[in-house]
Structures are given as structure tokens and as C-alpha cells.
Amino acid sequence: MLLTVDSLEKFNKLLDACKRIGVETNPMVVGALGIIPLFSWYHESFDKEKDITGYRIPSLEMVTILLNS
């Protein structure tokens, strides 16, 4: 039985188990498809802060270039 302290430790143990059995959990590009695992999710009801303006999310192409450099 594995004892854990918090949810982040549980998550890290899950990622370790995935790695041991060959499950890919890192972002990657397969052909023209970018695959980015979502380790959490967002819903507007969770957001109580003001919107951040002036931030540009990089394109998949730019992220791919950065990941492969």
C-alpha cells in the first residue's frame, strides 16, 4: 500500500507509474498534431480574479520549435 501526503505527491506517483509501464505523459507532436496532456481543467466558475490582458499564448508551431531546440 502506498501512503501519500497530498494530491501533488499522488499525481507524481501516478506519473512515475505511467513512466514505468511506457505511458507517454509529456507534450509531443505526432505528424501535424500537437498533443498536450491536460493535468487539470479550468472552468469559468473557478476564476474569481480579474482577466489578465496583454498576454499572447504562443502558437503550437512556436511551442514545437522551443521544445525541439
Contacts in CASP RR format, 6 or more apart in sequence:
PFRMAT RR
TARGET T0000
AUTHOR 0000-0000-0000
METHOD contacts of the structure
MODEL  1
MLLTVDSLEKFNKLLDACKRIGVETNPMVVGALGIIPLFSWYHESFDKEK
DITGYRIPSLEMVTILLNS
2 13 0 8 1.000
4 10 0 8 1.000
4 13 0 8 1.000
11 39 0 8 1.000
15 25 0 8 1.000
18 24 0 8 1.000
18 25 0 8 1.000
19 25 0 8 1.000
25 37 0 8 1.000
26 37 0 8 1.000
27 34 0 8 1.000
27 35 0 8 1.000
27 36 0 8 1.000
27 37 0 8 1.000
27 63 0 8 1.000
27 67 0 8 1.000
28 34 0 8 1.000
28 35 0 8 1.000
29 35 0 8 1.000
29 60 0 8 1.000
29 64 0 8 1.000
29 67 0 8 1.000
34 60 0 8 1.000
34 64 0 8 1.000
58 66 0 8 1.000
END
